[in-house]
Amino acid sequence: MNTWMRMAAACAAVVVTGIAVARGQMPQAPVASQRDQVTLAVPRHNNAAPWVASAGRFVAVTWGAALDGKWDIYVATSADEGRTFGTPVRVNTVDGDGRVGGEIPPRVALHLPAGATVPQVVVAWNAKDQGTEIKIARSRDFGKTFAAPVSLQAPGAAGDRGWHALTIDARGLAHVVWLDHRGLAEAPGDAGAKAGGAKAAGHGSHEAAALDGVAMAMKSRLHYATYGERAMPEQMLAPGVCYCCKTALAPTAKGVLATWRHVYDGNMRDMAFTLLGSPSAAATPPRISADGWSINGCPDDGPALAVDASDRVHAIWPTVIPGDEPVGALFYASKTATAAAFSPRQRVTTLGSPKPSHPQVAVDGAGHLFVAWDEIVGGVRTAAWAHGSAADGALRLGAPERLAAAGPTQYPVMAPLARGVVAAWVSGAQGTSVIRVRHLVAAGAASTAAR
């Protein structure tokens, strides 16, 4: 078992009650705010893997809800910065075809066309029915109804794919990247790969170890497609990706920036970045940071990006600091619009566990920087956040705080508002978990801690 896996632990259990929605039994009234937080859930289901997007005061949250291991994809929308939500709507049209996990959440993005009063809502998810697909659907009535889903990969594409990211540019064109393992499935003699690759074999297993490494990683690739008017079919951007860490996208003035965990020489699992539309087949893309962490496996923990009003890109990612006693850590770096490289990395202060994970970053309309993550504290998975500034590239964060007072909380996500961010996370034990949503602000941060 590798060092990363030795640092993992299981979550404890807590049941959280809230206003919820069931398939075929939709409530007629909007979801109401409870104090300063909202609970979204499908009753008697496992609710997990949220994602959140914003446009002005509009907010959309998507998540997965599972019964008997079958996942459906839901979205709920808000016109008041996430304080109240309308009736959640199911997006997928094939019952239970969602493939959902912490690193494979459904993604949502908003686009407010010129002259429109409400934004369009676009949801992308990983589907597993006849094969493994990246599906996407658009709503033009703020999430009340969705057009028929579209698959982004080529018909009949072999192998596994997922760990996607979604963003929408100013023209309303949706950009999607994902990790695609059809090269593993097509590789002759790789029986384990044909069964799904290292992810199917399981981290830390002998099968996974046999499949990992730089040469085998070249068979896993970053793919890219667009959806909307003048949509572009999928193309391969880069080979050599780490198998199962989520990807991230951020729209900038120069184009959409992508980042992912790449496998460099020596099995170094560093964060790579590129502008979408740049030359494809980049076997050695630039690094955000050379972290010096070599591992023969996938840590299942990817990066996050945010862009501020000055077009500075902010990145946050998890890695391991090597040494006699390796320790997990979160790091931050940024890049101005004209810079070719990111700034030197700066460590993010967390709650003190040896493996902080699943980081997110956002910048609000006032320029305040927010970061969120989860880690195991006292044997319980705990979501945390901190805020500060980094407008000049120097990270200045206040003390980290928990998103909730007690109980297992994990996989926090955020979207920026004019003042503060709207945050969503998973709360409760697996099988009975719910999605909680609240507004966090930089001023008076102590008053925003969950009660």
JONOR-V922264 format. One record per backbone hydrogen bond with DSSP energy under -0.5 kcal/mol. CO is the residue of the C=O (numbers start at 0). NH is the residue of the N-H. If there is no record, write none. Layout:
{{CO & NH} {CO & NH}}
This chain:
{{1 & 5} {2 & 6} {3 & 6} {4 & 7} {13 & 15} {13 & 428} {21 & 24} {24 & 21} {30 & 84} {32 & 34} {33 & 36} {35 & 438} {36 & 33} {37 & 436} {39 & 434} {40 & 20} {40 & 42} {41 & 44} {44 & 46} {45 & 47} {45 & 65} {47 & 63} {48 & 105} {50 & 61} {52 & 59} {54 & 57} {56 & 80} {57 & 54} {58 & 77} {59 & 52} {60 & 75} {61 & 50} {62 & 73} {63 & 47} {64 & 71} {65 & 45} {66 & 69} {69 & 66} {70 & 97} {71 & 64} {72 & 90} {72 & 91} {73 & 62} {74 & 88} {75 & 60} {76 & 85} {77 & 58} {79 & 82} {84 & 30} {88 & 74} {92 & 94} {93 & 96} {95 & 70} {96 & 127} {97 & 70} {97 & 99} {98 & 125} {100 & 103} {103 & 100} {106 & 123} {108 & 121} {110 & 112} {110 & 119} {112 & 115} {118 & 141} {119 & 110} {120 & 138} {121 & 108} {122 & 136} {123 & 106} {124 & 126} {124 & 134} {125 & 98} {126 & 132} {130 & 128} {130 & 132} {132 & 126} {132 & 134} {133 & 151} {134 & 124} {135 & 149} {136 & 122} {137 & 146} {138 & 120} {140 & 143} {144 & 140} {149 & 135} {151 & 233} {153 & 156} {159 & 180} {161 & 178} {162 & 246} {164 & 176} {166 & 174} {168 & 171} {172 & 168} {173 & 226} {174 & 166} {175 & 224} {176 & 164} {177 & 222} {178 & 161} {179 & 220} {180 & 183} {180 & 184} {181 & 185} {182 & 186} {186 & 189} {188 & 190} {189 & 193} {190 & 194} {191 & 196} {192 & 195} {195 & 199} {196 & 200} {197 & 201} {201 & 204} {204 & 208} {205 & 209} {206 & 210} {207 & 211} {212 & 216} {213 & 217} {215 & 218} {216 & 219} {216 & 239} {216 & 240} {218 & 182} {218 & 183} {219 & 239} {219 & 240} {220 & 179} {220 & 222} {221 & 236} {221 & 237} {222 & 177} {223 & 234} {224 & 175} {226 & 173} {227 & 230} {231 & 225} {234 & 223} {236 & 281} {237 & 221} {239 & 262} {241 & 244} {245 & 302} {247 & 258} {249 & 256} {251 & 254} {254 & 251} {255 & 275} {256 & 249} {257 & 273} {258 & 247} {259 & 261} {259 & 271} {260 & 241} {261 & 263} {261 & 269} {263 & 266} {263 & 267} {266 & 294} {267 & 263} {267 & 269} {269 & 261} {269 & 271} {270 & 287} {270 & 288} {271 & 259} {273 & 257} {274 & 277} {280 & 282} {281 & 284} {285 & 272} {288 & 290} {291 & 293} {292 & 268} {294 & 296} {303 & 315} {305 & 313} {307 & 310} {311 & 307} {312 & 334} {313 & 305} {314 & 332} {315 & 303} {316 & 330} {318 & 328} {319 & 321} {320 & 326} {322 & 325} {326 & 320} {328 & 318} {329 & 347} {330 & 316} {331 & 345} {332 & 314} {333 & 342} {334 & 312} {335 & 338} {345 & 331} {353 & 327} {356 & 373} {359 & 371} {361 & 369} {363 & 366} {367 & 363} {368 & 387} {369 & 361} {370 & 385} {371 & 359} {372 & 383} {373 & 356} {374 & 376} {374 & 381} {376 & 379} {379 & 376} {380 & 408} {381 & 374} {382 & 402} {382 & 403} {383 & 372} {384 & 400} {385 & 370} {386 & 397} {387 & 368} {388 & 395} {389 & 392} {392 & 394} {395 & 388} {400 & 384} {402 & 449} {407 & 427} {409 & 425} {412 & 423} {414 & 421} {416 & 364} {419 & 416} {420 & 422} {420 & 439} {421 & 414} {422 & 437} {423 & 412} {424 & 435} {425 & 409} {426 & 433} {428 & 431} {428 & 432} {432 & 46} {433 & 426} {433 & 435} {434 & 39} {435 & 424} {436 & 37} {437 & 422} {437 & 439} {439 & 420} {441 & 444} {443 & 446} {444 & 447} {445 & 448}}
